[in-house]
């Protein structure tokens, strides 16, 4: 394991950090051309005891120069966000100090082969602002460009002529979310433009051709001339579409007319196939939506409907429900005998393989409901639970709190106290700090299959002891519910749920139906929806990936106001 304490102790030694007993005074400014003993620590930090300097550094491409910067007050007592106490930068040629200066909060220094320096100044205080500063090898300021936005990153050409910076979001500012190109030696802006919606990994300059290339994390390159024009737009678009970049694909779909070349349509569909195969459900849903929009535009309505339905299965709120219903009517034929129309929630229940039932409840003020006149006003979920309790069911309105607690209590022959408050998803994902808490999934599942009421009772006592009789992170979970659900499910059905859960613990901890009910050995999961509610993406995934494959009874209970 990494010796983290030793790492930070070494940093403290290099920084000669002041203490209350040994205050450090600001160092006097050293003479230019002073030769220094340089102590490099890792590939990031530099200390020069002769100069009283400790900070980060970078080298010029030719290795001739080193620029160092320190975002700390002169006495070294304060770093990072502050309101005074300027930081420092230095420039070395070999082991010789050749220039130095002060900025409020210097960051991310760069130095070119000719000794030109570029540094971001994050400035004092809380504002969304910054300064891009450039200096010659003699320390003369070449560039001082104030921006009404924070600076994300920047780069300097190897010859020191040209620089580029990227700004972060700054509402209301013309500097917000821009790529800005500079002539460093002239001290002026050359061009600015909106960056492509990609993950930027770096920048490369071709100063002979007056080009700067924005390089993405996956290796694609967008080439801009020094007026900000994208010079390889066609190649860039083709590459991004091939990678399934939805932002570029949607733009291409908007531009595609009825006369679009077949090879262009084929390329877009191929890119959509890549996007539709991603692991992220929200992204796949939007990819299927984009596919449906393209196919609908091409007049391929049946295929478009299929794509829309796929999108809705992944995320019911993806925004194509009405469009899909319109297409369904268009491609569904002209039969004179039609079944009664289904409501929106009933159609969602059908789509996800859920039962659908309507429950009438009395509606009060402030989103309060009750199942009968003699009941107290409560939340819609608790009122629905009362309805089922009156029907002979036992249960709890805790979403996934109850089932996850039962899994945790059953997964350990003896739960150790240090894991009493550890979320079960962290334990199943082995996302823990210490090796002794990384339990093998097979061992956890074997424990679930062997668990008995005695084991659950002992572990429940540890889980719940810090907050009365219910764990603080799952309020509403009580021992009666833990015991009742465990007996109703039995070891094998509980182990099957735990096994599915272990495949994606963090994804499958969310989206559990509102109610967990049992009667004898029958178990039901009920999602409660009011008049304006809809199924969310996490709920759709939980039902699709865990409950339906295990043949659990899942109901969408549509609540309407009793007349």
N, C-alpha and C positions, 0 to 999 in steps of 0.2 A: 504493500500500500504506500501511497505518497506520504512523505513526512510533512504534512501541512504545517504543523507547528514550527518545524525546523525551517521551512521555507520563509515563513513570515518573520521568524527570529532573525534570519539572515538579512532580510530586507531592512529590519529595524536597525541592525548593526551598520549596514551600509549607509543608511540615512542619518546615522548618529542622532537618532530622535531625541529631542529634549525631554527632560523630566522635571518634576516640580523641584527636585533637589539640584539638578544641573541644568539651569536655563542656558539656551544657546542664543548668542547675539547674532544679528545679521552679519554675514561676512563682508569684509571690505572688498571693493571692486578690484580684481586682479589686473595687472598690466597686460595689454595685448601682446601677443607673441610669447606669453608664458608657456614653458614646457611643463606638462602635467603627467602624473602617473595615473593611468586610466584603469579602473577596475570594472569590467563588464560582468554583469550577473544575468545569466540566461541570455535570451536574445532580445530582452526588453529594457533592462535597467543598467544604469551607468552611475558610478560614484567617482568623484574626483575630490579627494580630501584636500588637495592643495587649494582648490577653489571653493571648498565648502558646498559642493554641488552633489545632489542626488536627484535623479529623475529618469525619465525614459529617453530613448535615443533611436535614431535610424541613420543609415549610411547612404551615401550617394551611390548610384549604380556602379561607378568605377572604383568605389572603395576609398577614394582620396579624402572625403570629408565625412564628418560626423556632426549631426545636429542633436543637441539634447534640450529637453524642456522639463520644467518642474512647476506643476500647478499647486504651489504652496506659498504661504506668506514668507517674507524674507527671513524670519526667525525659525521657520520650519514648523511652527506650532499649529497651523491651520491649513488644511487642504480642501479641494473641492468647492462646493457651493459656499460663498461667503460674500461679504459686502465691502471688504477692503483687504489690503495686503497683497501687492502684486507678485505674480509669479515671474519666472526667469527663463531665458533661453540662452544657449551658448553654441558657438560654431567652432569646430576644431579641424585643423588640417594636420593629419597624422596625430601627433601628441601635442600640438601647439595650438593654444587658444588664439583665434584670429578675429572673432567678433562675439558680441554678447549684447543683451538688452533685456528689457522688462515688458511684459504684457500682463493684463489683468489675470486671465486664466488660460495660459498657453496649452494647446492640445495638438497632437497628431502632426508633429514636425516632419517635413520632407526637405531633402537637400539634393540639388542637381549636381551634375558633373563639373559645373563651373563654380560651385559654391553658393549658388542662389538658394535662399531658404524660403519655405512657405510654411506658415503656422496658422491654425485656427485659434482665435481668441474668443472664448465662450462668455467673457465679460462677467462683471460682478452682478449680483442681484437676481431677480426672478423673471426678467423679461424674456420674450421670445425674440432674441436678437443675437448677433455675433459679428465678428470682424475677421475677414481674411487678410492676413498680413504677409507681405513679401519683403525680403531684405537681400542686398547684395552681399558678396563675400567679405566686404569691408564693414558690413553692418549698416549701410545706408538704406533707409526705407524706400522701397520701390512701389509697393502696393499697400494701400489701406482702404479696404472696401467694406463699408458698414452695411449690414443686412438686417432687415426687420423680420428675421426668421432664424431659428437655430440651424447651425451647420451640421449636417450628418457626416459627410466625409469629403475628402478632397484629394487631388493628385497633382503632381508637378512633372512636366516633361523632362527627360534626361538632360536636355540642353538648357533648361531653366527659363525658356522663353514663355511657355504657355502653362496655364493652370486651369483646373476645373473643380467646381465644388457642387455638392448636392445639398439642398436645403430641406428642412422638415416642415410639417404643416404649421402654418401660422395664419389663422383665420383673419380675413380682411386685408392681408398684405399681398402686394404684387410679387414679393419675394418667396411666397409660399410654394413649396413642392416644385422646385425648379432645378435644372442643371444650368450652371452659369459658367461661361468660358471667359478667361482673362488673358490679356497680354501683360505679363508680369512686369517686364522692363519698362513698358509704357505706362503701367499703372492704371489700366482701363479695362472695362468690360468689352468683350468682343461679341458675345451672343448669349441668349438664354432661350430655353425651351422646356416644354413639359416632358419629363422622362417617360419612357415606356413602363408599363406596369409589370415589371419583372424584378426578380431578386438580383441586384447588381453586386458582382464580386470584385470589380476593379475597372481600371481605365488604362488604355494604351495609346500613346501618341505617335503619329507619323508626321513629324513637323516638316519633312520635305514635301509632303503632299497636302499640308495644312488640314490634317484629319485627326480626330480623336475617336477612339473606339471604346464604346461602353460594353464591357464584357459581363455576361450573365453568369450565374452560379452553375448553369449547365453547359457553359462554353460557347454560346452564341455571341455574335459581335454585331452591334449596331454602330455603323460608321457615320459620324457627323463631320461636315466641313466647318470651317471657322465662321460661318454665318448661322450655324445651327440646323442646317438642312440634312436630313437623313439620306445619305447618298446610295445606300444599298437597300432601299425600301423593299424591293421585290424579293431579294434573297432573304432579307430579315423576316418578312411576312411568311415566306414559304417555310423557313426553318422553325419559326414559332408555331405555325399551324401543325407541322409535323410532330411537335412535342406536345400537342394538345393544350396549348396556351389559350384558354377560353377568352381572354380579353381580345386577343388578335383574331380569334375565330369569329367572335360575335361581330367585330368590325367588318370582317370579310363577308359574313352573311348579309349584313346591312347593305354592302356595296354590290352584292351579287344580284344581277337582274335576270329576267327571263331568258336573255340571250347569253348567259354565262357559259363559258366553254365547259364541256363535259369533264375535261381533265382538272379544271379548277374545282368543280363540284366534287369530284372524286377525292381530291386532296383535302378539301374541307371535311368530308365525311370520314376520311381516314384519321384526320386529326381529332374529330369528335369521338371516334372509337377509342383513341388513346385516353381522352379526357373522361370518357364513360367508364374506364377501367381503373380509375384511381381508387385509393382506399378510403378517401374522405367522402362520406355520404352526401354532405351538403354540396360538395363540388360535383359529384356525379349527378346529383339532381339537376343542377344548373346546366351540366353538359347535355343531359337528356332533353331538357327544355330547349336549349339551343338547337339540338338536332331536330326536334319537332318543328321549331320555327322555320328551319331551312326546308324540311320536307313539305311543310304546308305551303311555303312560298313556291315550291316546285310543283304543287298540285298533287302531291302524293299523300292524300289525306289519311288513308288507312295506316300507312307507316308513321305519319305524324302523330296520329292518335296513340299508337303503340308506344312511341317515344314519350309522349306526355304522361301516359299511364305509368311508365317506368319512373319518370321524375316524381310523380305524386306518391308512388310507393316509398321512395326514399325520403321525401320531404313534402308533407301535405300542404305546406305553406309556400311552395315554390312559385305559385302565382299563375298556374295554367289550368285551374279547375274549370272555370267557365269556358275557356277555349276548348278544353277537351270535351266537355259536354256538348258544345256546339258541333264539334266534329263528329261526335258519337251519333248525334241525330242525323248528320249529313250522310254518314256511311252506313246507317243502320237499317236502310230499307224503308218501305212504305206500308208495313202491315197495318190493317185497320183495327186489329185487336191489340191493344196496348195494356200492359199491366199498370196498376196505379203508380203514379210517379213517386220516386223515392226522394227523401230529403237529403240535404248535404251530408249530415252526419251518418245517415244510414249508408250512403254511398261510400263514405270513408271506411265504415266498418266492413262493408263487402270487400273493399279493396285490400284490406289488411287481414282478411280471414277472421274477423271478430264477429261475435254475436251482437245483435243490436236490440235494445229494448228501451222503451220510453217509461220514465218515472214521473209522476205528477207530485210536486211538492208545493207547499205554500211559500210564497215569496214575501219577504218583509223589506225593511229599509236597509240601506248600506250593505247590499249583497248578502243579506242574511236569509236563511231558509229554515224550514222545519217540515218534518214528515207528517205531523198531526198537530191539532190545535192544542193538545195538552203538553207538547214538547217545548223546550226552550229554543229560542232562535239561535242558530249556529251557522257554521260554514256550509257550503253546498255539499262538500265531501262528507262531513259528519252527518248532515241530514240524510244523505243517500245511504250512509251506513246504518242509520236508525231504521230506514225502510227495510233493509235486508235483515237486520236483527229481528225485526217484527215478523219476518218470514221464516224464522227458525235457524238462521245462519249465525255463526260466531265470526268475529273478524276485527280488523283494525284499519283505520284510515291513516296510514303512515307512508304511503308510496312504497319505496324499497327498503325503508328502515327496518321493518320486521324481518323480511326474508334474509337480508344481509346480516342482521344480528344472529339469526338462527344458523346461517352458514358459518359465521365466525365461531359461535359457541360449539358447533359440532366439529370444527376443523382441527381441534387440538384436544388430545387426551388430557392435557393439563395446560391451560393458558398461563403464560408467565406474566407477572405483573407489569413488566416494562412494555408489554404489547396490549395492555388493557385498553388504552386509548388509541391504538394504531388502527387506522381504517382497514377494513378487510381487503379493499381493492389494492392497497399498498402492499399488504402481506402476500396476496396472490400474484401481484406483479413483481414481487421481490424488490420493490422500490423503497428500500430501507437503508439506514446508515451503516449497520453493522452486519458482518458476515453471519453471526450466530442467529440473526433474525431472517435469513434467507432460507425459507423452508421449501423443500421439494414439493412440487404440485401433487405428485403421486402420493406422497405421504399425507398431505392435507386431505385429499379425496378418500384415501383409505380410512382416515380417522372419521370422516363423515359417515362412511358405510358401517363403521363399528359403533358409532355414538349411541348412547342411551340417555335416559332422562337424568340419571345421576351426574353424568359428565356435563350435560347442558346446565344443570342447576349450579354446579361448582363454577363453571366458567362464567355463567350469568352473574353470579355474586361478585366476581372480579370486575366484569364489564360495567356493571351498574353502580358499584359502590361509591364512585366519585360524585354521583348526582342523585342521591336517594335511591329510588328503585328503578329508574330509567336512565339510560346513557344520555348524556347531554347532547351528543351529536345526532341522536334519533329520538327526540321527545315524542311521547305517545306510545313508545314501545314498553310493554310490561311483561312480567314473567308469565302471566296467564296466556298472553298471546304467543310468546316463545314456545311454551309447552304445548299449546293447542295446535299451532301450525306444524310443529315437529311431528306430533302424533298423527296428524291428518296426512302429511306427505309421506312419512316413512323414510327409512334410510336410503333406499334406492332412488326414489324420485328426487329427494333432496340432493343426493350425490350427482344425479344427472344435471340438475340445475347448476350446482357448483362447478361441474366439469365445463359446461357451456360458459359460465361466468369467467372461468379461468382463461378462456381464449382471448378475452379483451376486457380485463377487469375495470379499467377506467371508463371505457365506453359503455359497458353494461351495468355500471352502478347507477346510471341515470335513466329516466324514462319509465320506471316501473309504474304500473297502474295505481290509481289512488287507493283502491280498496283491496285488501287481501281477505278472502272469506273461506271458511271451511265448515263442513257439516258432515260428521262421520269421517270417512276417508275421501270425501269429495272436496276439491279445492277450486276456487274460482278467483280470477283476477279481474277487477272491474275498473275501467277508466271512466270517470265521471266528467261529463261535459255539459256546461250551461248553454243557454241560447246562442251566445256569440262565440263560443269556444271552437277550437279545432285541434286535431291531433298534431303534435309537434314532431320534428324529425327524430329526436332521441326516443320518443315513445314508439314511433314507427319501427325504429331499429330494434328496440328491445323485444317488441312483439314478433317481428319478422325473424330475428336471429336467435332468440332464446325460447320464448314461450310457445310459439306455433310449432317449431320443430319437435318440441317435447310433448305436443298434443295436449297442452293445458287449455282449460276452458277460459277464454278471454272475452269479456263483454264490454261493449261501449254503451254506457247508460246515458241516454239523452234526457236531460232534465227539462221539463216544461212546467209552466206555472199552472197550478190547480185552479180550475174555474169554480 
